[in-house]
Amino acid sequence: MNKTSNKLLATTLVLLSMHLAGCGEDAQDEGKVIANGTALQVYTDVAGNPIATSASATSTGWDENGKLKLALRIAGFPAGREFGAHLHKLACSDNKAGGHYQHTAAPTTEEVNTPTYANSANEAWLDFTTSADGSAMVETMQSWLPRSGEAMSIVIHAMKTDGNGRAGDKLACLPMNLP
């Protein structure tokens, strides 16, 4: 064997041993899956809803050492368009999922849509822009886990989220019953 072959063999053995020992990048732990969502519900009673009833979405929530990681994948949406998406308190069929889940809940209804409570650190925002084929994938990481039974869905809104947590009409909903 020549020097190049020896180096290649040695490098391969090191990478293989790292993988087997759980030290390689392929062995990264995503955390514990705590919820999945697969049944997108498009709200057909919204006038001019651009999302087709054939559109699809999936979501996954992980507990990563007491932190929430959420991933959302969508397909079949209008191409090249911005949408807001947030973790919501209620089920999709319950008042169109109610309001946004807030880790520190606003003490009054007047404060719900203020930057103090409606912000990307206190709520889980998953805004996205679709690609040319109408798909998108987005993730968020929060420093908290939702309170048990208080985060039931991800709602997709008509526009990107503004500084007060508003994103327009609720267009679609994905059940996401987090424990």
Backbone as CSV, one residue per row, in Angstrom:
resi,resn,N_x,N_y,N_z,CA_x,CA_y,CA_z,C_x,C_y,C_z
1,MET,0.835,-1.185,0.000,0.000,0.000,0.000,0.874,1.239,0.000
2,ASN,0.447,2.264,-0.725,1.212,3.513,-0.729,0.701,4.432,0.374
3,LYS,1.350,5.580,0.559,0.987,6.514,1.631,-0.444,7.029,1.489
4,THR,-0.874,7.323,0.265,-2.225,7.844,0.044,-3.272,6.813,0.445
5,SER,-3.038,5.556,0.071,-3.980,4.498,0.437,-4.025,4.299,1.944
6,ASN,-2.871,4.381,2.602,-2.828,4.242,4.058,-3.602,5.363,4.748
7,LYS,-3.439,6.604,4.264,-4.160,7.735,4.855,-5.660,7.586,4.642
8,LEU,-6.065,7.160,3.450,-7.474,6.969,3.157,-8.062,5.883,4.053
9,LEU,-7.350,4.773,4.214,-7.810,3.691,5.073,-7.912,4.163,6.524
10,ALA,-6.911,4.895,6.996,-6.917,5.392,8.373,-8.080,6.363,8.600
11,THR,-8.305,7.267,7.660,-9.410,8.229,7.766,-10.747,7.501,7.791
12,THR,-10.904,6.507,6.918,-12.140,5.731,6.879,-12.375,5.014,8.206
13,LEU,-11.339,4.424,8.769,-11.472,3.728,10.046,-11.842,4.686,11.178
14,VAL,-11.267,5.881,11.192,-11.595,6.869,12.221,-13.052,7.295,12.100
15,LEU,-13.495,7.602,10.893,-14.883,8.017,10.689,-15.856,6.905,11.059
16,LEU,-15.531,5.669,10.684,-16.379,4.536,11.021,-16.442,4.332,12.529
17,SER,-15.318,4.440,13.205,-15.321,4.248,14.662,-16.092,5.372,15.356
18,MET,-16.008,6.612,14.840,-16.785,7.716,15.409,-18.275,7.449,15.264
19,HIS,-18.667,6.976,14.079,-20.081,6.689,13.850,-20.569,5.589,14.789
20,LEU,-19.791,4.515,14.912,-20.180,3.409,15.782,-20.213,3.829,17.242
21,ALA,-19.363,4.754,17.621,-19.330,5.225,19.006,-20.366,6.313,19.270
22,GLY,-21.072,6.732,18.229,-22.097,7.763,18.415,-21.545,9.170,18.399
23,CYS,-20.359,9.363,17.846,-19.730,10.681,17.846,-19.825,11.384,16.505
24,GLY,-20.259,10.713,15.450,-20.327,11.338,14.139,-21.590,12.157,13.985
25,GLU,-21.637,12.981,12.958,-22.798,13.843,12.737,-24.060,13.046,12.465
26,ASP,-23.924,11.848,11.861,-25.101,11.029,11.593,-25.755,10.526,12.868
27,ALA,-25.028,10.559,13.976,-25.549,10.020,15.223,-26.174,11.094,16.104
28,GLN,-26.348,12.305,15.596,-26.937,13.364,16.407,-28.338,12.978,16.840
29,ASP,-28.657,13.242,18.088,-29.971,12.936,18.634,-30.892,14.127,18.429
30,GLU,-32.007,13.890,17.768,-32.992,14.944,17.529,-33.805,15.238,18.781
31,GLY,-33.612,14.479,19.836,-34.450,14.621,21.008,-35.600,13.640,20.918
32,LYS,-36.513,13.722,21.849,-37.650,12.816,21.914,-38.833,13.419,21.154
33,VAL,-39.360,12.675,20.187,-40.548,13.130,19.464,-41.720,13.125,20.439
34,ILE,-42.402,14.260,20.544,-43.530,14.369,21.467,-44.861,14.576,20.755
35,ALA,-44.837,14.887,19.452,-46.092,15.054,18.709,-45.812,15.070,17.212
36,ASN,-46.800,14.620,16.452,-46.772,14.679,14.998,-48.124,15.187,14.516
37,GLY,-48.101,15.893,13.400,-49.333,16.343,12.770,-49.304,15.974,11.300
38,THR,-50.403,15.418,10.774,-50.405,14.993,9.372,-51.673,15.332,8.599
39,ALA,-52.730,15.708,9.257,-54.021,15.882,8.578,-54.372,17.365,8.440
40,LEU,-53.837,18.020,7.411,-54.102,19.439,7.190,-55.586,19.668,6.925
41,GLN,-56.138,20.639,7.623,-57.530,21.030,7.427,-57.545,22.435,6.835
42,VAL,-58.000,22.564,5.604,-58.093,23.866,4.944,-59.461,24.446,5.279
43,TYR,-59.474,25.686,5.762,-60.738,26.341,6.108,-61.402,26.843,4.829
44,THR,-62.417,26.128,4.389,-63.096,26.447,3.124,-64.085,27.599,3.262
45,ASP,-64.364,28.036,4.487,-65.297,29.148,4.685,-64.605,30.512,4.631
46,VAL,-63.305,30.539,4.349,-62.564,31.796,4.242,-62.624,32.264,2.788
47,ALA,-63.236,33.420,2.564,-63.372,33.954,1.202,-62.008,34.157,0.561
48,GLY,-61.835,33.630,-0.627,-60.591,33.815,-1.373,-59.407,33.031,-0.825
49,ASN,-59.654,31.996,-0.026,-58.556,31.200,0.525,-57.711,30.642,-0.619
50,PRO,-56.412,31.004,-0.682,-55.563,30.560,-1.787,-55.058,29.124,-1.640
51,ILE,-55.292,28.502,-0.485,-54.797,27.148,-0.255,-55.829,26.141,-0.752
52,ALA,-55.403,25.286,-1.666,-56.290,24.258,-2.218,-56.561,23.181,-1.173
53,THR,-57.736,22.587,-1.226,-58.060,21.517,-0.281,-57.179,20.286,-0.497
54,SER,-56.500,20.211,-1.617,-55.576,19.097,-1.883,-54.181,19.346,-1.296
55,ALA,-53.931,20.520,-0.741,-52.626,20.829,-0.143,-52.374,19.894,1.042
56,SER,-51.110,19.754,1.405,-50.775,18.874,2.523,-49.743,19.530,3.428
57,ALA,-49.673,19.016,4.644,-48.684,19.499,5.604,-48.408,18.407,6.627
58,THR,-47.200,18.407,7.146,-46.828,17.534,8.250,-46.014,18.353,9.239
59,SER,-46.075,17.942,10.482,-45.292,18.632,11.505,-44.791,17.610,12.517
60,THR,-43.694,17.976,13.167,-43.125,17.155,14.228,-42.678,18.079,15.339
61,GLY,-42.908,17.656,16.560,-42.427,18.377,17.729,-41.502,17.482,18.536
62,TRP,-40.380,18.031,18.962,-39.410,17.297,19.763,-39.187,17.997,21.095
63,ASP,-38.919,17.210,22.111,-38.420,17.705,23.391,-36.921,17.511,23.349
64,GLU,-36.197,18.613,23.239,-34.736,18.560,23.229,-34.229,19.149,24.539
65,ASN,-34.141,18.278,25.533,-33.649,18.678,26.858,-34.437,19.857,27.425
66,GLY,-35.761,19.746,27.385,-36.614,20.788,27.948,-36.875,21.959,27.025
67,LYS,-36.431,21.867,25.783,-36.687,22.903,24.778,-37.558,22.300,23.682
68,LEU,-38.414,23.118,23.094,-39.314,22.669,22.038,-38.711,22.959,20.671
69,LYS,-38.607,21.925,19.852,-38.240,22.084,18.455,-39.453,21.671,17.633
70,LEU,-39.887,22.549,16.735,-41.017,22.273,15.843,-40.556,22.349,14.404
71,ALA,-41.015,21.421,13.591,-40.736,21.438,12.156,-42.058,21.339,11.412
72,LEU,-42.188,22.108,10.345,-43.393,22.128,9.518,-42.975,21.997,8.061
73,ARG,-43.596,21.063,7.362,-43.383,20.872,5.914,-44.739,21.011,5.237
74,ILE,-44.773,21.765,4.162,-46.025,21.941,3.428,-45.802,21.678,1.940
75,ALA,-46.869,21.328,1.244,-46.821,21.090,-0.201,-48.188,21.426,-0.789
76,GLY,-48.175,21.826,-2.057,-49.420,22.120,-2.750,-49.995,23.486,-2.454
77,PHE,-49.185,24.393,-1.920,-49.609,25.761,-1.635,-49.304,26.639,-2.855
78,PRO,-49.845,27.863,-2.900,-49.488,28.782,-3.981,-47.971,29.059,-3.975
79,ALA,-47.399,29.158,-5.141,-45.957,29.360,-5.280,-45.537,30.782,-4.921
80,GLY,-44.348,30.907,-4.329,-43.734,32.209,-4.076,-44.533,33.135,-3.197
81,ARG,-45.173,32.611,-2.187,-46.013,33.435,-1.318,-45.619,33.258,0.145
82,GLU,-45.704,34.366,0.910,-45.409,34.330,2.343,-46.673,33.971,3.120
83,PHE,-46.484,33.157,4.145,-47.557,32.787,5.059,-47.035,32.891,6.488
84,GLY,-47.921,33.203,7.396,-47.603,33.118,8.818,-48.051,31.757,9.320
85,ALA,-47.412,31.254,10.343,-47.819,29.990,10.964,-47.413,30.049,12.427
86,HIS,-48.307,29.582,13.287,-48.065,29.653,14.724,-48.642,28.443,15.432
87,LEU,-48.078,28.135,16.576,-48.645,27.148,17.480,-49.859,27.794,18.147
88,HIS,-50.997,27.092,18.118,-52.240,27.619,18.690,-52.709,26.779,19.875
89,LYS,-53.570,27.394,20.682,-54.021,26.787,21.934,-55.039,25.673,21.756
90,LEU,-55.942,25.812,20.811,-57.078,24.900,20.717,-56.976,23.971,19.510
91,ALA,-57.884,23.002,19.450,-57.968,22.089,18.318,-58.456,22.846,17.080
92,CYS,-58.144,22.328,15.910,-58.506,22.982,14.652,-59.996,23.272,14.538
93,SER,-60.832,22.376,15.031,-62.277,22.543,14.910,-62.878,23.381,16.031
94,ASP,-62.093,23.760,16.996,-62.576,24.517,18.142,-62.259,26.005,17.939
95,ASN,-63.250,26.762,17.444,-63.068,28.200,17.193,-61.832,28.459,16.318
96,LYS,-61.669,27.610,15.291,-60.501,27.704,14.400,-59.200,27.789,15.193
97,ALA,-59.088,26.966,16.206,-57.872,26.787,17.022,-57.620,27.905,18.023
98,GLY,-58.562,28.817,18.186,-58.398,29.869,19.189,-57.196,30.754,18.903
99,GLY,-56.585,31.252,19.966,-55.446,32.159,19.826,-54.111,31.438,19.869
100,HIS,-53.051,32.214,19.708,-51.698,31.667,19.754,-51.390,31.124,21.145
101,TYR,-50.645,30.030,21.184,-50.128,29.556,22.459,-49.040,30.539,22.889
102,GLN,-49.107,31.008,24.119,-48.082,31.894,24.680,-47.475,31.216,25.901
103,HIS,-46.150,31.113,25.912,-45.475,30.484,27.040,-45.748,31.258,28.330
104,THR,-45.586,32.559,28.273,-46.027,33.428,29.362,-47.289,34.093,28.850
105,ALA,-48.420,33.623,29.347,-49.709,34.103,28.847,-49.942,35.562,29.223
106,ALA,-50.473,36.316,28.278,-50.829,37.718,28.538,-51.894,37.742,29.631
107,PRO,-51.762,38.642,30.604,-52.719,38.664,31.719,-54.098,39.208,31.340
108,THR,-54.169,39.977,30.254,-55.464,40.523,29.822,-55.596,40.351,28.315
109,THR,-56.831,40.362,27.814,-57.043,40.236,26.374,-56.480,41.439,25.620
110,GLU,-56.396,42.586,26.272,-55.841,43.777,25.624,-54.337,43.616,25.367
111,GLU,-53.664,42.786,26.135,-52.213,42.628,26.009,-51.791,41.453,25.126
112,VAL,-52.748,40.622,24.700,-52.424,39.427,23.910,-51.629,39.774,22.658
113,ASN,-52.025,40.808,21.936,-51.368,41.183,20.681,-50.436,42.373,20.845
114,THR,-49.695,42.396,21.929,-48.666,43.422,22.119,-47.307,42.745,22.035
115,PRO,-46.279,43.459,21.638,-44.957,42.848,21.519,-44.423,42.224,22.813
116,THR,-44.950,42.627,23.949,-44.516,42.033,25.208,-44.846,40.546,25.256
117,TYR,-45.998,40.161,24.727,-46.445,38.766,24.766,-46.472,38.110,23.388
118,ALA,-46.794,38.856,22.352,-46.850,38.333,20.986,-45.502,38.558,20.326
119,ASN,-44.590,37.634,20.581,-43.247,37.719,19.986,-42.728,36.311,19.756
120,SER,-41.707,36.178,18.936,-41.218,34.861,18.528,-40.504,34.100,19.640
121,ALA,-40.200,34.734,20.763,-39.616,34.019,21.895,-40.694,33.464,22.824
122,ASN,-41.826,34.138,22.908,-42.916,33.732,23.795,-43.956,32.868,23.076
123,GLU,-43.982,32.935,21.754,-44.871,32.122,20.934,-44.003,31.331,19.958
124,ALA,-44.540,30.273,19.402,-43.809,29.492,18.393,-44.289,29.923,17.011
125,TRP,-43.445,30.692,16.310,-43.762,31.181,14.969,-43.016,30.342,13.944
126,LEU,-43.728,29.986,12.879,-43.165,29.161,11.812,-43.452,29.781,10.444
127,ASP,-43.300,31.091,10.318,-43.566,31.764,9.042,-42.700,31.154,7.937
128,PHE,-43.242,31.131,6.713,-42.508,30.548,5.596,-42.906,31.220,4.289
129,THR,-42.045,31.060,3.287,-42.318,31.478,1.917,-42.222,30.234,1.057
130,THR,-43.234,29.998,0.243,-43.244,28.800,-0.585,-42.289,28.941,-1.767
131,SER,-41.771,27.815,-2.203,-40.895,27.768,-3.372,-41.745,27.776,-4.644
132,ALA,-41.081,27.686,-5.790,-41.777,27.705,-7.078,-42.749,26.539,-7.232
133,ASP,-42.496,25.435,-6.522,-43.414,24.294,-6.618,-44.462,24.278,-5.500
134,GLY,-44.530,25.352,-4.700,-45.547,25.467,-3.663,-45.236,24.717,-2.383
135,SER,-43.969,24.383,-2.183,-43.582,23.670,-0.966,-42.718,24.559,-0.080
136,ALA,-42.585,24.146,1.168,-41.710,24.857,2.106,-41.439,23.949,3.298
137,MET,-40.344,24.231,3.975,-39.997,23.545,5.208,-39.422,24.586,6.148
138,VAL,-39.909,24.599,7.392,-39.441,25.578,8.367,-39.342,24.905,9.730
139,GLU,-38.404,25.376,10.544,-38.241,24.887,11.910,-38.107,26.066,12.855
140,THR,-38.473,25.832,14.101,-38.224,26.810,15.150,-37.795,26.068,16.402
141,MET,-37.008,26.733,17.217,-36.586,26.178,18.500,-36.970,27.174,19.579
142,GLN,-37.669,26.699,20.593,-38.082,27.542,21.713,-37.354,27.080,22.974
143,SER,-37.137,27.976,23.892,-36.410,27.642,25.127,-37.333,27.019,26.172
144,TRP,-38.536,26.654,25.784,-39.551,26.132,26.697,-40.318,24.992,26.038
145,LEU,-41.030,24.235,26.862,-41.992,23.243,26.383,-43.383,23.758,26.734
146,PRO,-44.388,23.499,25.892,-45.748,23.959,26.208,-46.292,23.265,27.458
147,ARG,-47.165,23.963,28.128,-47.861,23.367,29.261,-48.762,22.248,28.749
148,SER,-48.905,21.216,29.527,-49.656,20.029,29.145,-51.081,20.377,28.706
149,GLY,-51.445,19.927,27.474,-52.793,20.104,26.957,-53.144,21.500,26.488
150,GLU,-52.176,22.414,26.446,-52.480,23.802,26.076,-51.986,24.215,24.693
151,ALA,-51.395,23.292,23.945,-50.932,23.583,22.580,-51.448,22.456,21.692
152,MET,-52.469,22.762,20.893,-53.209,21.711,20.194,-53.079,21.719,18.666
153,SER,-52.497,22.769,18.085,-52.498,22.847,16.625,-51.490,23.876,16.114
154,ILE,-51.229,23.785,14.811,-50.467,24.820,14.101,-51.412,25.416,13.067
155,VAL,-51.576,26.733,13.109,-52.456,27.424,12.169,-51.608,28.162,11.143
156,ILE,-52.040,28.075,9.886,-51.391,28.787,8.789,-52.255,29.991,8.452
157,HIS,-51.605,31.158,8.461,-52.299,32.439,8.260,-52.000,33.022,6.874
158,ALA,-52.786,34.018,6.505,-52.744,34.614,5.170,-51.491,35.425,4.863
159,MET,-50.771,35.900,5.889,-49.591,36.727,5.617,-48.547,36.542,6.704
160,LYS,-47.361,37.042,6.442,-46.258,36.992,7.393,-46.657,37.708,8.687
161,THR,-46.139,37.229,9.804,-46.481,37.785,11.109,-45.893,39.177,11.297
162,ASP,-46.725,40.112,11.781,-46.243,41.471,12.041,-45.691,41.578,13.466
163,GLY,-45.248,42.748,13.852,-44.635,42.981,15.156,-45.559,42.818,16.345
164,ASN,-46.856,42.692,16.096,-47.822,42.468,17.167,-48.392,41.053,17.129
165,GLY,-47.735,40.167,16.379,-48.163,38.777,16.321,-49.342,38.500,15.414
166,ARG,-49.742,39.477,14.629,-50.888,39.297,13.736,-50.409,38.843,12.356
167,ALA,-51.213,37.938,11.752,-50.827,37.414,10.440,-52.029,37.216,9.524
168,GLY,-53.115,37.872,9.811,-54.279,37.806,8.927,-55.143,36.577,9.149
169,ASP,-55.995,36.319,8.175,-56.976,35.238,8.268,-56.325,33.884,8.544
170,LYS,-57.060,33.053,9.254,-56.664,31.660,9.464,-57.108,30.888,8.231
171,LEU,-56.127,30.327,7.492,-56.429,29.651,6.235,-56.480,28.133,6.357
172,ALA,-55.632,27.583,7.227,-55.558,26.129,7.372,-55.024,25.793,8.753
173,CYS,-55.238,24.537,9.162,-54.855,24.129,10.504,-54.353,22.686,10.477
174,LEU,-53.343,22.433,11.263,-52.758,21.103,11.382,-52.838,20.678,12.842
175,PRO,-53.593,19.604,13.147,-53.633,19.148,14.544,-52.224,18.825,15.038
176,MET,-51.911,19.275,16.225,-50.556,19.098,16.775,-50.678,19.041,18.288
177,ASN,-51.316,18.004,18.789,-51.614,17.903,20.205,-50.345,17.601,21.008
178,LEU,-49.704,18.652,21.482,-48.490,18.479,22.271,-48.856,18.088,23.694
179,PRO,-48.126,17.136,24.272,-48.461,16.664,25.636,-48.245,17.737,26.690
